[in-house]
Amino acid sequence: MNSVKKYRVRLISLMLVFCMAFVSGCRGKNDTEPSADLSAIVETDSAEYTYEEMEADLYELEERYGEFIQVSYEGKSHDGRNIYYADIGSSDAEVQIMVNAGIHGREYMTPMYLMAEIEYFLSEAVSDEKLGAKLNDIMIRVVPMINPDGIAMSQGGLDAIRSEDLKQTILDAYEYDRKLESYQSYKDIDTYLKYWKANARGVDLNRNFDIDYWSELDTERGRPSAQKFKGYLPNSENETKSLISLTDELDGLACAVSIHSQGEIIYWDCGQKGEIRAKTVELAVLANKMNGYPLHTSFTAPDASYNDWCVLELGIPSINIETGTDSCPLPIEQFETIWDQNKELLSALVTKYSE
């Protein structure tokens, strides 16, 4: 949909919201408010859901559902993009849930799914009084796009990066990676960047979190690369620091869920023992009952992911849900299945942790 048409659709949506709010003000306190006829804010007809679309959609969701959602950002990426988050529910809640997506550049269908999930959940909270009431006692913090630079580059190539210094870092990574056997098929930089996972500094953010033995972790890359370079120091990246800050300030955090692609599998085993292991399995089983994905059964050593950090350093149950079955970037044809499998995620989490 072109930008003019999208603007007109959103303008009509806002006019509808105004009219409904006016009618609501004329009703008695016991009248209910239907919301099903409002047009969708988050568009899911194109696989390339961009940072700019997410930014606009977040503020439009706040405009429509301000009773339940507050939008802000925590820091900026290395190329100057905001790390947005949305708090859904009461800021005074004693129980919080963290859900995030978009930590890898080429996995940009995950922010689109999570943004559509926010909208779906909010519409349910408006129409379902019991669900809406639960948000008085619980808050969900959603970080839909942790790595906006990597996503912008996977979608738009080198021109999507603003900083000339970062562009040179990326070009140096290309020259390094193209000599490796695993990159022999990437003859041109456009194809290479399409499959980029890291941030704009060539650091795989999901290997950058400071767990006890970070320095001992093996890495397949010793310098900036499209993927698997853990960085020169733990917690070195702006995006890592933002997600840590957004997590640390939740003093009643019950669980954390990360959305990735692909494989239709749930990763949960970080080598944890005892009670935290049992709680993590419980969370993984909840996700399995929702989407049908199997739990990963073969233990693999932690690789300094966000989930490893939550479980091993914070003692918080945390899982990684891998969506989709094709190679990333996922084609748009995958979205309907991903949506059908996972659209009840936020409702399931709220129901469980508000008990």
PyMOL commands that set and color helices and strands:
alter all, ss='L'
color gray80, all
select helices_A, chain A and resi 3-26+51-64+109-127+129-134+148-156+158-160+164-177+181-183+189-194+205-207+214-216+238-248+274-291+306-314+332-342+345-353
alter helices_A, ss='H'
color red, helices_A
select strands_A, chain A and resi 69-76+82-89+95-101+138-143+253-261+265-267+318-323
alter strands_A, ss='S'
color yellow, strands_A
deselect
rebuild
show_as cartoon
